[in-house]
Amino acid sequence: MTTLQLNAQIQQSLDLIKDDAGMLQRVANYLKRITKKKDDPTLMSKEEFFANVDEALEQAEQGKVITFSSKEEMNNWLNNL
């Protein structure tokens, strides 16, 4: 399906609900949510977040961590990224 066809299909669907403020609000909220995810790589689902936490805990258990003995040491490391 081409972009032009998809745009026409979306417009037809919006025409069907154009007088229903509640439905239009739901569509607007959904569009905001999916476009934010595209623009902001830090946004993630609950499942993605907890998968990242689990991975970090596993790495910590395996000793794959970075530790610093001082604030200056940490700042040096960060500045060299």
C-alpha positions as CSV (number, residue, x, y, z in Angstrom):
1,M,0.0,0.0,0.0
2,T,1.4,3.4,-0.9
3,T,1.6,6.4,1.4
4,L,-1.1,8.1,-0.7
5,Q,-3.4,5.2,-0.2
6,L,-2.6,5.0,3.5
7,N,-3.4,8.7,3.9
8,A,-6.7,8.3,2.1
9,Q,-7.6,5.3,4.3
10,I,-6.8,7.3,7.5
11,Q,-8.8,10.3,6.3
12,Q,-11.8,8.1,5.5
13,S,-11.6,6.6,9.0
14,L,-11.3,10.1,10.6
15,D,-14.4,11.2,8.6
16,L,-16.4,8.4,10.2
17,I,-15.7,9.7,13.7
18,K,-15.4,13.4,13.0
19,D,-18.5,14.2,15.1
20,D,-17.4,12.1,18.1
21,A,-15.2,14.2,20.3
22,G,-14.4,11.2,22.6
23,M,-13.2,9.1,19.7
24,L,-11.2,11.9,18.2
25,Q,-9.5,12.5,21.5
26,R,-8.6,8.8,21.8
27,V,-7.1,9.0,18.3
28,A,-5.2,12.2,19.1
29,N,-3.8,10.6,22.3
30,Y,-2.7,7.5,20.4
31,L,-1.0,9.5,17.7
32,K,0.9,11.6,20.4
33,R,2.0,8.4,22.1
34,I,3.3,6.7,18.9
35,T,5.0,9.8,17.5
36,K,6.8,10.4,20.9
37,K,8.2,7.0,20.8
38,K,9.6,7.6,17.3
39,D,11.2,10.9,18.4
40,D,12.4,10.0,21.8
41,P,14.6,7.0,22.1
42,T,14.5,7.1,25.9
43,L,10.8,6.3,26.0
44,M,10.1,2.6,26.5
45,S,7.3,0.3,27.5
46,K,7.1,-1.1,31.0
47,E,8.3,-4.5,29.6
48,E,11.3,-2.9,28.0
49,F,12.2,-1.0,31.2
50,F,12.1,-4.1,33.4
51,A,14.0,-6.2,30.8
52,N,16.8,-3.5,31.0
53,V,16.7,-3.7,34.8
54,D,17.0,-7.5,34.7
55,E,19.9,-7.3,32.2
56,A,21.7,-4.7,34.4
57,L,21.2,-6.9,37.5
58,E,22.6,-9.9,35.7
59,Q,25.6,-7.9,34.6
60,A,26.2,-6.8,38.2
61,E,26.0,-10.4,39.4
62,Q,28.6,-11.3,36.9
63,G,30.9,-8.5,38.0
64,K,30.5,-6.5,34.8
65,V,30.3,-3.2,36.5
66,I,32.2,0.0,36.6
67,T,33.0,1.5,40.0
68,F,34.7,4.7,41.1
69,S,36.5,5.6,44.2
70,S,35.9,9.3,43.9
71,K,33.7,11.9,42.2
72,E,36.7,13.1,40.2
73,E,37.4,9.6,38.9
74,M,33.8,9.3,37.8
75,N,33.9,12.7,36.1
76,N,37.1,11.8,34.2
77,W,35.5,8.6,33.0
78,L,32.3,10.5,31.9
79,N,34.4,13.2,30.1
80,N,36.2,10.5,28.1
81,L,33.0,9.0,26.7
